[in-house]
Each structure stands twice: as structure tokens, then as C-alpha cells.
């Protein structure tokens, strides 16, 4: 694995950043990874992993210092997200979802909103990002959840589906349509709901192929009423908030996918270095080496692109939608390829739950679907080259 050791060592981390990353790597390796299989089998929410993450104050990585966080670079969060996902994809998406939901409040919230919501998250709170609906997936403009102004209050009617952390979140960032604006795009708005709001209901939890320990909920908003102070920016400005949020969450999802990919690749390589067939190690067969060569090369290049996009965002670049789409698309395809290869390298053992290979395979699939299907990203990337 020397090429990946060099790749990991090649990042120019500051001393405090390197210390955080090493601490997270140790947590992932020594505590989170050993529990991953059991949580996957029992489908129990991994509270002990969340508590371990909170004991290190990891939510603070992306919360500004003034609100109780550490305010580190986006690239540091991305590397930590990759490490946690490699150890346990379920735990990885639970933690990453907190970032996905809270970053728009950091970027667009008022000082009062930040003071109300961010310290709670910095202290270890969970959050949920509520976009998808039963009839509105990759096309978020098809959402039907309505925000109805009533004096200094806003009433929310509708529902959301496939919401990570939906049953455990303390803070919900919800996208819906302002009832007084008719245009389906111009009406999209964003507001914050807190846990325990009257009328907020968890309708069901999904039984899923992968990420079995991470809860995915269907939510109903039955006349939920919040203060107008919970609205992010102004009515109808939600689509710009959403696009800006996706530019940060799609690289995060890519880091998650690349964590799964790296774990699957390394697990497969370790197995075929020890396993023998026909008197030879499996790794010594030329056909196997060709498989490794193709995947390792693509994986190394995609990981470099991950940090290229991260650096763009850390440098203040906002127009990164196409780069983020390229990254999310390729990283998730690699996760699926790596997991598939890991199963294949294990032979029959890759198909049984005694080995991690089949879990990687199940966990990898959703990365090609959420945050916009890869077919949507292909369309976004392709049409970006058309002259206007």
C-alpha cells in the first residue's frame, strides 16, 4: 500500500490539523471499526460511536470558534469524514449529515440564529437535512412541503422521506415552498425546526440494504409552527441556499464514498496476500494484478481530486458545482467498483456476513444515488460544456 501511504503523507497539514486527523484515525481504527459489523447486524443506532465522536468534540471541527467550535479548514473535516466512513459507513453518514445540515446555518444564518443553534451542535447535538420527498428526489424543485406565513409565525405542512438522522436530530434544516409565491423554483425557502416541535412526527424508519445502523426516517410536518426568526434569509431564497449547500455536501459524500472504497480495496488486498489457490498466493496471479492496478490508479487520482476541490472551497471559491459533481460521481462509482472487487477477491467468503466485504458492497450502493443520482451528475457535467 506504499502508494497510498505516500498519498496520505503528502497533505500539507498544519501541526494542529495533523494532530486532530491522527486522533480521529486512531478513534476510527481502535473503537469505531471493531464495532461496525455488530452494529450492521443488529441495526442498532451506534450511540456509543456518537458519544466517542462527541468526547473528542469533533462537531466543533466545522463550527466557528465564537460559537464553541474549532473552526478548522473544510479539508480537515473532509479527511476526518473519510476516515470515519472507512471504519463504519453508518457512523460516517450520521456525523457527515450533521455537517450537511448545519453548514447552511453557518454560511447564511443571522447572528441570532447562529447563537441559538450552533453551540448546541458544537456540544454534540445531531442534525438532519430535510430535502427529499416521496415525489421529489434528485429534482428538489418538485417538493410539496409548504411554508405558510401566519403573522410572526410560519406553519409547515407536508413531509420528507429518506432523512438521515430524522428520528434522532436535535436540529432540522427543512426546505419547502413559500405559499405566497407561485413559481416552483422561486418559492423554495429554508427554515430551522428544533426537536420536540409540536406536529413534527417520525412516520417510519426505513429497512435498508446498507448503512443499516444509520437511521433513515420519513417525517411528517402536521401544522408545525415556528417563529419567523427560524427562516434562513428571505422567502424564496432557498434555492440559492440549497445549491451552495450541495457544493459543500457533495464533496463530503465523495469523502464518505472514498472511505468505503479505500477500506474495501485494502481489505481485499490484505486477503489475497494471505489466501492461496493452486499453490500460489492469489495476489500473484496476473489477472488479479491487472484488477488491482486499474482500481488503485483511479482511486489515487480521485482522492487527489477530493482534496483539490476541498482546497478550492477553503480558498473561498464558490463556483465549484461541476467539480463537485465530477467528484461525487466518480468517487461513488469507485466505491461500488472497489466493493465489488473486494467481494470477488474473497470468493465465496465475500458473500457471507463473517467478512466485511459484503457490508462494503451494501454500503457502497447508496453513494451512487443520494446527493443526486450519478445520471443527474453526468447531465450536469456534460451540459456545462455547451456554449451559451
C-alpha positions as CSV (number, residue, x, y, z in Angstrom):
1,X,0.0,0.0,0.0
2,X,3.0,2.3,-0.3
3,X,1.4,4.5,-3.0
4,X,-1.5,5.3,-0.6
5,X,0.8,5.8,2.4
6,X,2.7,8.4,0.3
7,X,-0.7,9.9,-0.8
8,X,-1.8,10.2,2.8
9,X,1.5,11.7,3.9
10,X,1.6,14.2,1.1
11,X,-1.0,16.6,2.5
12,X,0.3,19.9,3.9
13,X,-1.5,19.8,7.3
14,X,-0.7,22.4,10.0
15,X,0.5,20.9,13.3
16,X,-2.9,21.2,15.0
17,X,-4.6,19.8,11.9
18,X,-2.3,16.8,11.8
19,X,-2.9,16.2,15.5
20,X,-6.7,16.2,15.0
21,X,-6.5,13.9,12.0
22,X,-4.3,11.4,13.8
23,X,-6.6,11.4,16.8
24,X,-9.6,10.7,14.5
25,X,-7.7,8.0,12.7
26,X,-6.9,6.3,16.0
27,X,-10.5,6.6,17.1
28,X,-11.7,5.1,13.8
29,X,-9.2,2.3,13.9
30,X,-9.4,1.3,17.6
31,X,-13.0,2.0,18.5
32,X,-15.3,2.5,15.6
33,X,-14.1,-0.1,13.1
34,X,-14.2,-3.1,15.6
35,X,-17.9,-2.3,16.3
36,X,-19.0,-1.8,12.7
37,X,-20.0,-5.4,12.0
38,X,-22.1,-5.8,15.1
39,X,-24.0,-2.5,14.6
40,X,-24.7,-3.5,11.0
41,X,-26.1,-6.9,12.0
42,X,-28.2,-5.5,14.9
43,X,-29.3,-2.3,13.0
44,X,-28.9,-0.5,16.4
45,X,-28.1,3.2,16.2
46,X,-24.4,3.5,17.2
47,X,-24.8,5.8,20.1
48,X,-21.5,4.7,21.6
49,X,-19.8,5.8,18.4
50,X,-21.6,9.2,18.5
51,X,-20.5,9.6,22.2
52,X,-16.9,8.8,21.3
53,X,-17.1,11.4,18.5
54,X,-18.5,13.9,20.9
55,X,-15.9,13.1,23.5
56,X,-13.4,14.4,21.1
57,X,-15.5,17.4,20.2
58,X,-15.5,16.6,16.5
59,X,-18.6,18.6,15.7
60,X,-16.5,21.6,16.6
61,X,-14.3,21.0,13.6
62,X,-16.8,22.8,11.4
63,X,-18.3,25.2,14.0
64,X,-16.7,28.7,14.3
65,X,-14.8,29.3,17.5
66,X,-17.1,32.1,18.6
67,X,-19.9,29.5,18.9
68,X,-17.9,26.9,20.7
69,X,-16.1,25.1,17.9
70,X,-12.7,25.0,16.4
71,X,-13.4,26.4,13.0
72,X,-10.9,24.3,11.1
73,X,-10.5,24.1,7.4
74,X,-13.0,22.2,5.3
75,X,-10.2,19.9,4.1
76,X,-9.6,18.7,7.7
77,X,-13.3,17.9,8.1
78,X,-13.2,16.0,4.7
79,X,-10.2,13.9,5.7
80,X,-11.9,13.0,9.1
81,X,-15.1,12.2,7.3
82,X,-13.2,9.8,5.0
83,X,-11.5,8.1,8.0
84,X,-14.7,7.6,9.9
85,X,-16.6,6.3,6.9
86,X,-13.8,3.8,6.2
87,X,-14.2,2.4,9.7
88,X,-18.0,2.3,9.7
89,X,-20.1,3.8,6.9
90,X,-23.2,4.1,9.1
91,X,-21.3,6.2,11.7
92,X,-19.7,8.2,8.9
93,X,-23.0,9.3,7.4
94,X,-24.5,10.1,10.8
95,X,-21.6,12.5,11.5
96,X,-21.4,13.9,8.0
97,X,-25.2,14.6,8.0
98,X,-24.7,16.9,10.9
99,X,-22.2,18.9,8.8
100,X,-24.6,18.9,5.8
101,X,-27.5,20.3,7.8
102,X,-25.5,22.8,9.8
103,X,-23.2,24.4,7.2
104,X,-26.0,26.4,5.6
105,X,-26.8,27.9,9.0
106,X,-23.1,28.8,9.4
107,X,-23.0,30.3,5.9
108,X,-26.3,32.1,5.8
109,X,-27.8,32.3,9.3
110,X,-28.1,35.6,11.2
111,X,-26.0,36.2,14.2
112,X,-29.1,35.4,16.4
113,X,-29.7,32.1,14.5
114,X,-26.1,31.1,14.9
115,X,-26.1,31.9,18.6
116,X,-29.3,29.8,19.0
117,X,-28.3,26.7,17.0
118,X,-24.6,26.3,16.7
119,X,-23.5,26.0,20.3
120,X,-25.9,23.1,20.7
121,X,-24.3,21.3,17.7
122,X,-20.8,22.1,18.9
123,X,-21.6,20.5,22.2
124,X,-22.5,17.2,20.4
125,X,-26.0,17.7,19.0
126,X,-27.3,15.9,15.9
127,X,-28.8,17.4,12.9
128,X,-30.9,16.4,9.8
129,X,-31.1,17.9,6.3
130,X,-34.6,17.6,5.0
131,X,-34.9,18.0,1.2
132,X,-36.2,14.7,-0.3
133,X,-39.9,13.9,-0.5
134,X,-41.7,10.8,-1.8
135,X,-42.2,12.5,-5.2
136,X,-39.2,14.8,-5.2
137,X,-35.7,13.2,-5.2
138,X,-32.9,14.5,-7.4
139,X,-35.3,17.2,-8.7
140,X,-35.7,19.2,-5.5
141,X,-37.9,21.7,-7.2
142,X,-40.7,19.2,-7.2
143,X,-41.1,19.3,-3.4
144,X,-44.5,20.0,-2.0
145,X,-43.9,20.8,1.6
146,X,-45.4,24.3,2.2
147,X,-44.3,27.1,4.5
148,X,-47.4,29.2,5.3
149,X,-46.8,32.6,6.9
150,X,-49.2,33.4,9.8
151,X,-48.2,36.8,11.3
152,X,-44.8,36.3,13.1
153,X,-45.1,32.5,12.8
154,X,-44.7,30.1,9.9
155,X,-46.8,26.9,9.7
156,X,-45.2,23.9,8.0
157,X,-47.4,21.3,6.2
158,X,-46.0,18.3,4.3
159,X,-43.5,15.6,4.7
160,X,-40.0,14.4,3.9
161,X,-38.6,11.0,3.2
162,X,-35.1,9.3,3.3
163,X,-34.0,11.7,6.0
164,X,-30.7,10.6,7.7
165,X,-30.8,11.2,11.4
166,X,-34.5,12.1,11.0
167,X,-35.6,10.4,14.3
168,X,-32.6,11.5,16.4
169,X,-31.8,15.0,15.3
170,X,-31.9,18.0,17.6
171,X,-32.0,20.5,14.7
172,X,-33.7,20.1,11.3
173,X,-32.9,22.2,8.3
174,X,-36.0,22.0,6.2
175,X,-36.6,23.1,2.6
176,X,-40.1,23.8,1.4
177,X,-42.1,26.2,-0.7
178,X,-43.4,29.6,0.4
179,X,-47.1,29.5,0.0
180,X,-47.4,33.1,-1.3
181,X,-45.0,32.6,-4.2
182,X,-46.4,30.6,-7.1
183,X,-43.2,29.9,-9.1
184,X,-41.9,26.4,-8.2
185,X,-38.3,27.5,-8.1
186,X,-38.6,31.0,-6.8
187,X,-40.8,29.8,-3.9
188,X,-38.2,27.4,-2.3
189,X,-37.3,28.6,1.1
190,X,-35.3,27.2,4.1
191,X,-36.0,27.2,7.8
192,X,-35.0,25.5,11.0
193,X,-37.1,23.3,13.2
194,X,-36.0,22.0,16.6
195,X,-36.5,18.7,18.2
196,X,-39.8,18.3,20.0
197,X,-41.8,20.8,17.9
198,X,-45.5,20.0,18.1
199,X,-46.7,18.4,14.9
200,X,-43.3,17.0,13.9
201,X,-43.7,13.2,13.6
202,X,-41.5,10.4,12.7
203,X,-43.8,8.3,10.5
204,X,-41.4,5.3,9.9
205,X,-37.8,4.2,9.8
206,X,-36.6,2.6,6.6
207,X,-35.3,-1.0,6.4
208,X,-32.3,-0.6,4.1
209,X,-29.9,-2.6,2.0
210,X,-26.9,-0.8,3.6
211,X,-26.0,1.7,6.3
212,X,-28.2,-0.3,8.5
213,X,-27.1,1.3,11.8
214,X,-27.8,4.8,10.5
215,X,-31.4,5.7,10.9
216,X,-33.3,6.9,7.8
217,X,-36.7,8.3,8.6
218,X,-39.9,9.5,6.9
219,X,-41.1,12.7,8.6
220,X,-44.4,14.5,8.7
221,X,-45.0,18.1,9.4
222,X,-48.5,18.4,10.7
223,X,-49.0,22.1,11.3
224,X,-45.6,22.5,12.8
225,X,-45.4,26.2,13.8
226,X,-42.1,28.1,14.2
227,X,-41.1,31.7,14.7
228,X,-40.4,33.6,11.6
229,X,-37.0,34.1,13.1
230,X,-36.2,30.5,12.1
231,X,-36.3,31.4,8.4
232,X,-32.9,31.4,6.7
233,X,-32.6,34.6,4.7
234,X,-35.8,35.7,3.0
235,X,-38.8,33.8,1.5
236,X,-37.8,32.4,-1.9
237,X,-34.1,32.4,-1.4
238,X,-33.9,28.7,-0.5
239,X,-32.8,27.5,-3.9
240,X,-29.5,29.5,-3.7
241,X,-29.0,28.2,-0.2
242,X,-29.6,24.7,-1.4
243,X,-27.2,24.9,-4.3
244,X,-24.5,26.4,-2.0
245,X,-25.1,23.6,0.5
246,X,-24.8,20.9,-2.2
247,X,-21.4,22.3,-3.2
248,X,-20.2,21.5,0.3
249,X,-22.2,18.3,0.9
250,X,-21.3,16.6,-2.4
251,X,-17.6,16.6,-1.7
252,X,-18.5,15.3,1.8
253,X,-20.5,12.5,0.3
254,X,-17.5,11.8,-2.0
255,X,-15.2,11.6,1.0
256,X,-17.7,9.1,2.5
257,X,-17.7,7.0,-0.7
258,X,-13.9,7.1,-0.9
259,X,-13.6,5.9,2.7
260,X,-15.7,2.9,1.8
261,X,-13.6,2.4,-1.4
262,X,-10.3,2.6,0.4
263,X,-11.5,0.2,3.1
264,X,-12.7,-2.3,0.5
265,X,-9.5,-2.1,-1.5
266,X,-7.2,-2.5,1.5
267,X,-9.4,-5.4,2.9
268,X,-9.3,-7.2,-0.5
269,X,-5.5,-6.7,-0.9
270,X,-4.8,-8.0,2.5
271,X,-6.9,-11.0,2.0
272,X,-5.3,-12.1,-1.3
273,X,-1.8,-11.6,0.1
274,X,-2.6,-14.3,2.6
275,X,-5.0,-16.6,0.7
276,X,-3.6,-19.2,-1.6
277,X,-5.0,-21.1,-4.5
278,X,-3.3,-23.8,-6.7
279,X,-0.2,-23.4,-4.5
280,X,0.1,-19.6,-5.2
281,X,-1.0,-16.5,-3.4
282,X,-4.0,-15.0,-5.2
283,X,-2.2,-11.7,-5.5
284,X,0.5,-13.4,-7.6
285,X,-2.0,-14.1,-10.5
286,X,-1.6,-11.7,-13.3
287,X,-5.3,-11.2,-13.9
288,X,-5.7,-10.2,-10.3
289,X,-2.8,-7.7,-10.6
290,X,-4.5,-6.1,-13.5
291,X,-7.6,-5.6,-11.5
292,X,-5.6,-4.0,-8.7
293,X,-3.7,-1.8,-11.0
294,X,-6.8,-0.2,-12.6
295,X,-8.6,0.4,-9.3
296,X,-5.6,1.6,-7.4
297,X,-4.8,4.2,-10.1
298,X,-8.3,5.5,-10.3
299,X,-8.7,5.6,-6.5
300,X,-5.4,7.6,-6.1
301,X,-6.4,10.1,-8.7
302,X,-9.9,10.5,-7.3
303,X,-8.5,11.1,-3.8
304,X,-6.3,13.9,-5.1
305,X,-9.3,15.4,-6.8
306,X,-11.1,15.3,-3.5
307,X,-8.5,17.5,-1.9
308,X,-8.3,19.7,-5.0
309,X,-12.0,20.6,-4.6
310,X,-11.6,20.9,-0.8
311,X,-8.8,23.4,-1.3
312,X,-10.9,25.4,-3.8
313,X,-13.6,25.7,-1.1
314,X,-11.1,26.6,1.6
315,X,-9.7,29.3,-0.7
316,X,-13.2,30.9,-1.0
317,X,-14.2,29.6,-4.4
318,X,-18.0,29.3,-4.6
319,X,-18.5,28.2,-8.3
320,X,-17.5,24.6,-7.8
321,X,-20.7,22.8,-8.8
322,X,-19.2,21.0,-11.8
323,X,-16.1,20.0,-9.9
324,X,-18.2,18.7,-7.0
325,X,-20.4,16.7,-9.4
326,X,-17.4,15.2,-11.1
327,X,-16.0,14.2,-7.7
328,X,-19.3,12.8,-6.3
329,X,-20.0,10.8,-9.4
330,X,-16.5,9.3,-9.8
331,X,-16.0,8.7,-6.0
332,X,-19.3,6.8,-5.7
333,X,-18.6,4.7,-8.8
334,X,-15.2,3.8,-7.4
335,X,-16.8,2.8,-4.1
336,X,-19.1,0.4,-5.9
337,X,-16.2,-1.0,-8.0
338,X,-13.9,-1.4,-5.0
339,X,-16.6,-3.1,-3.0
340,X,-17.5,-5.4,-5.9
341,X,-13.8,-6.3,-6.4
342,X,-13.4,-6.9,-2.6
343,X,-16.3,-9.5,-2.8
344,X,-14.8,-11.1,-5.9
345,X,-11.3,-11.4,-4.4
346,X,-12.8,-13.1,-1.3
347,X,-14.7,-15.6,-3.5
348,X,-17.4,-17.4,-1.6
349,X,-16.3,-15.8,1.7
350,X,-17.1,-12.4,0.2
351,X,-20.7,-13.3,0.1
352,X,-21.2,-14.2,3.8
353,X,-21.5,-11.9,6.8
354,X,-18.4,-13.3,8.5
355,X,-16.3,-11.0,6.3
356,X,-16.6,-7.2,5.8
357,X,-16.6,-7.5,2.0
358,X,-20.4,-7.9,1.7
359,X,-21.0,-5.0,4.1
360,X,-18.9,-2.7,1.9
361,X,-20.9,-3.9,-1.1
362,X,-24.2,-3.0,0.5
363,X,-23.0,0.3,1.9
364,X,-21.4,1.5,-1.4
365,X,-24.6,1.4,-3.5
366,X,-26.4,4.3,-2.0
367,X,-23.4,6.6,-2.7
368,X,-24.4,6.4,-6.4
369,X,-27.9,7.5,-5.6
370,X,-28.0,10.2,-2.8
371,X,-27.0,13.8,-3.3
372,X,-28.3,13.5,-6.8
373,X,-28.1,10.2,-8.8
374,X,-24.9,9.8,-10.9
375,X,-27.0,10.1,-14.0
376,X,-28.1,13.6,-12.9
377,X,-24.4,14.5,-12.3
378,X,-23.5,13.2,-15.8
379,X,-26.1,15.5,-17.2
380,X,-24.8,18.5,-15.2
381,X,-21.2,17.9,-16.2
382,X,-22.0,17.2,-19.8
383,X,-24.1,20.2,-20.4
384,X,-21.6,22.5,-18.8
385,X,-19.5,22.3,-21.9
386,X,-22.3,23.6,-24.2
387,X,-21.7,27.1,-25.4
388,X,-24.2,29.6,-24.1
